Amino acid sequence: MADEWIIETEGLGRRYGSRWVVEDLSLRIPRGAVYGFLGLNGAGKSTTIRMLMGLIRRHAGQARVLGFDPAKQDVEIKRRVGYVAEQPAFYDWMRVDEICGFVAHYRRGQWDSRRAEDLIKRFRVPTDARLRDLSKGQRAKTALVLAMAFNPDVLILDEPTSGLDPVARREFVEGVLAEFQESGRTIFVSSHLVNELAGLVDHVGILFEGQLLVSQRAEEFLDSMRRIRLAFDGEAPREIQCPGLLKAQVDGREAVLAVRNYIEEQTTAPLRALKPVSLEVERLNLEDAFVEFVGAAEREQA
């Protein structure tokens, strides 16, 4: 395990019974990265994060967070990592200001009261409300306050925008997370709502059925993906092939292709040989690229 990686795993795995829910997962996240850990619901994202936080034990491989082994040094990790679970657990009888005071007490020397007040104001969290009386969105906001108010070295967030309304989601992603990232600290955020993170993440990992299919810079992943539109004088060919083809959808005189590992000459040469009257190549945004990539994995599995 190298010191330059904030989070690193090698062959990480976890099973429930005989079924591996995370298998042979190897990733490296550099300092200062905003790593989008993307996948459909049930892909294994939460299980991976819980192993990284030392909340459940791994059954295979190794892991390091800030150089610490979650299986042996989880307390050190929790001291330096701001973590938000998909479903945060609270002492529901406490008020918001009381839970903040409680966390501030055991994070003495770390807790930033001004930061906490700023986050509470930005998220419009009612400090005098009992936690049991908060809405799902308000509980999510409270969890974010507690995770960020002590200025952690790393944020590990599991579906952090779940339950937030659209305005709060945008404020969190474009305001709070971007501000945190600009300070040079590292964010590891899982989500199936890919479009929300598109303007923020600079690295992406795509988890499918417990296996990591992609882990690279977001720009490199998007550079490799294209949508190609073909139009023909007559009926479009029913069988269209080209290097890196993920999907071909034919409708009358038109065909729309999704491709991976796009290289202009190599990818388009067999398509031009079909004599289309037009051939248009489009870049994909992160959400469309994710949908096409995972859709191909689902079809291959089926």
HELIX and SHEET records of a PDB file:
HELIX    1   1 LYS A   45  LEU A   52  1                                   8    
HELIX    2   2 ASP A   74  ARG A   80  1                                   7    
HELIX    3   3 VAL A   96  TYR A  106  1                                  11    
HELIX    4   4 SER A  113  PHE A  123  1                                  11    
HELIX    5   5 LEU A  131  ASP A  133  5                                   3    
HELIX    6   6 LYS A  136  MET A  148  1                                  13    
HELIX    7   7 PRO A  166  ARG A  170  1                                   5    
HELIX    8   8 GLU A  171  LEU A  177  3                                   7    
HELIX    9   9 ALA A  178  GLU A  182  1                                   5    
HELIX   10  10 VAL A  194  LEU A  197  1                                   4    
HELIX   11  11 ALA A  218  SER A  224  1                                   7    
HELIX   12  12 GLU A  264  ARG A  272  1                                   9    
HELIX   13  13 LEU A  286  GLN A  301  1                                  16    
SHEET    1   A 3 ARG A  19  PRO A  30  0                                        
SHEET    2   A 3 TRP A   5  TYR A  16 -1                                        
SHEET    3   A 3 ALA A  60  VAL A  65 -1                                        
SHEET    1   B 6 VAL A  81  VAL A  84  0                                        
SHEET    2   B 6 VAL A 154  ASP A 158  1                                        
SHEET    3   B 6 THR A 186  SER A 191  1                                        
SHEET    4   B 6 VAL A  34  LEU A  38  1                                        
SHEET    5   B 6 HIS A 203  PHE A 208  1                                        
SHEET    6   B 6 GLN A 211  ARG A 217 -1                                        
SHEET    1   C 4 LEU A 245  ASP A 251  0                                        
SHEET    2   C 4 GLU A 254  VAL A 259 -1                                        
SHEET    3   C 4 ARG A 226  ALA A 231 -1                                        
SHEET    4   C 4 SER A 278  ARG A 283 -1                                        
END                                                                             
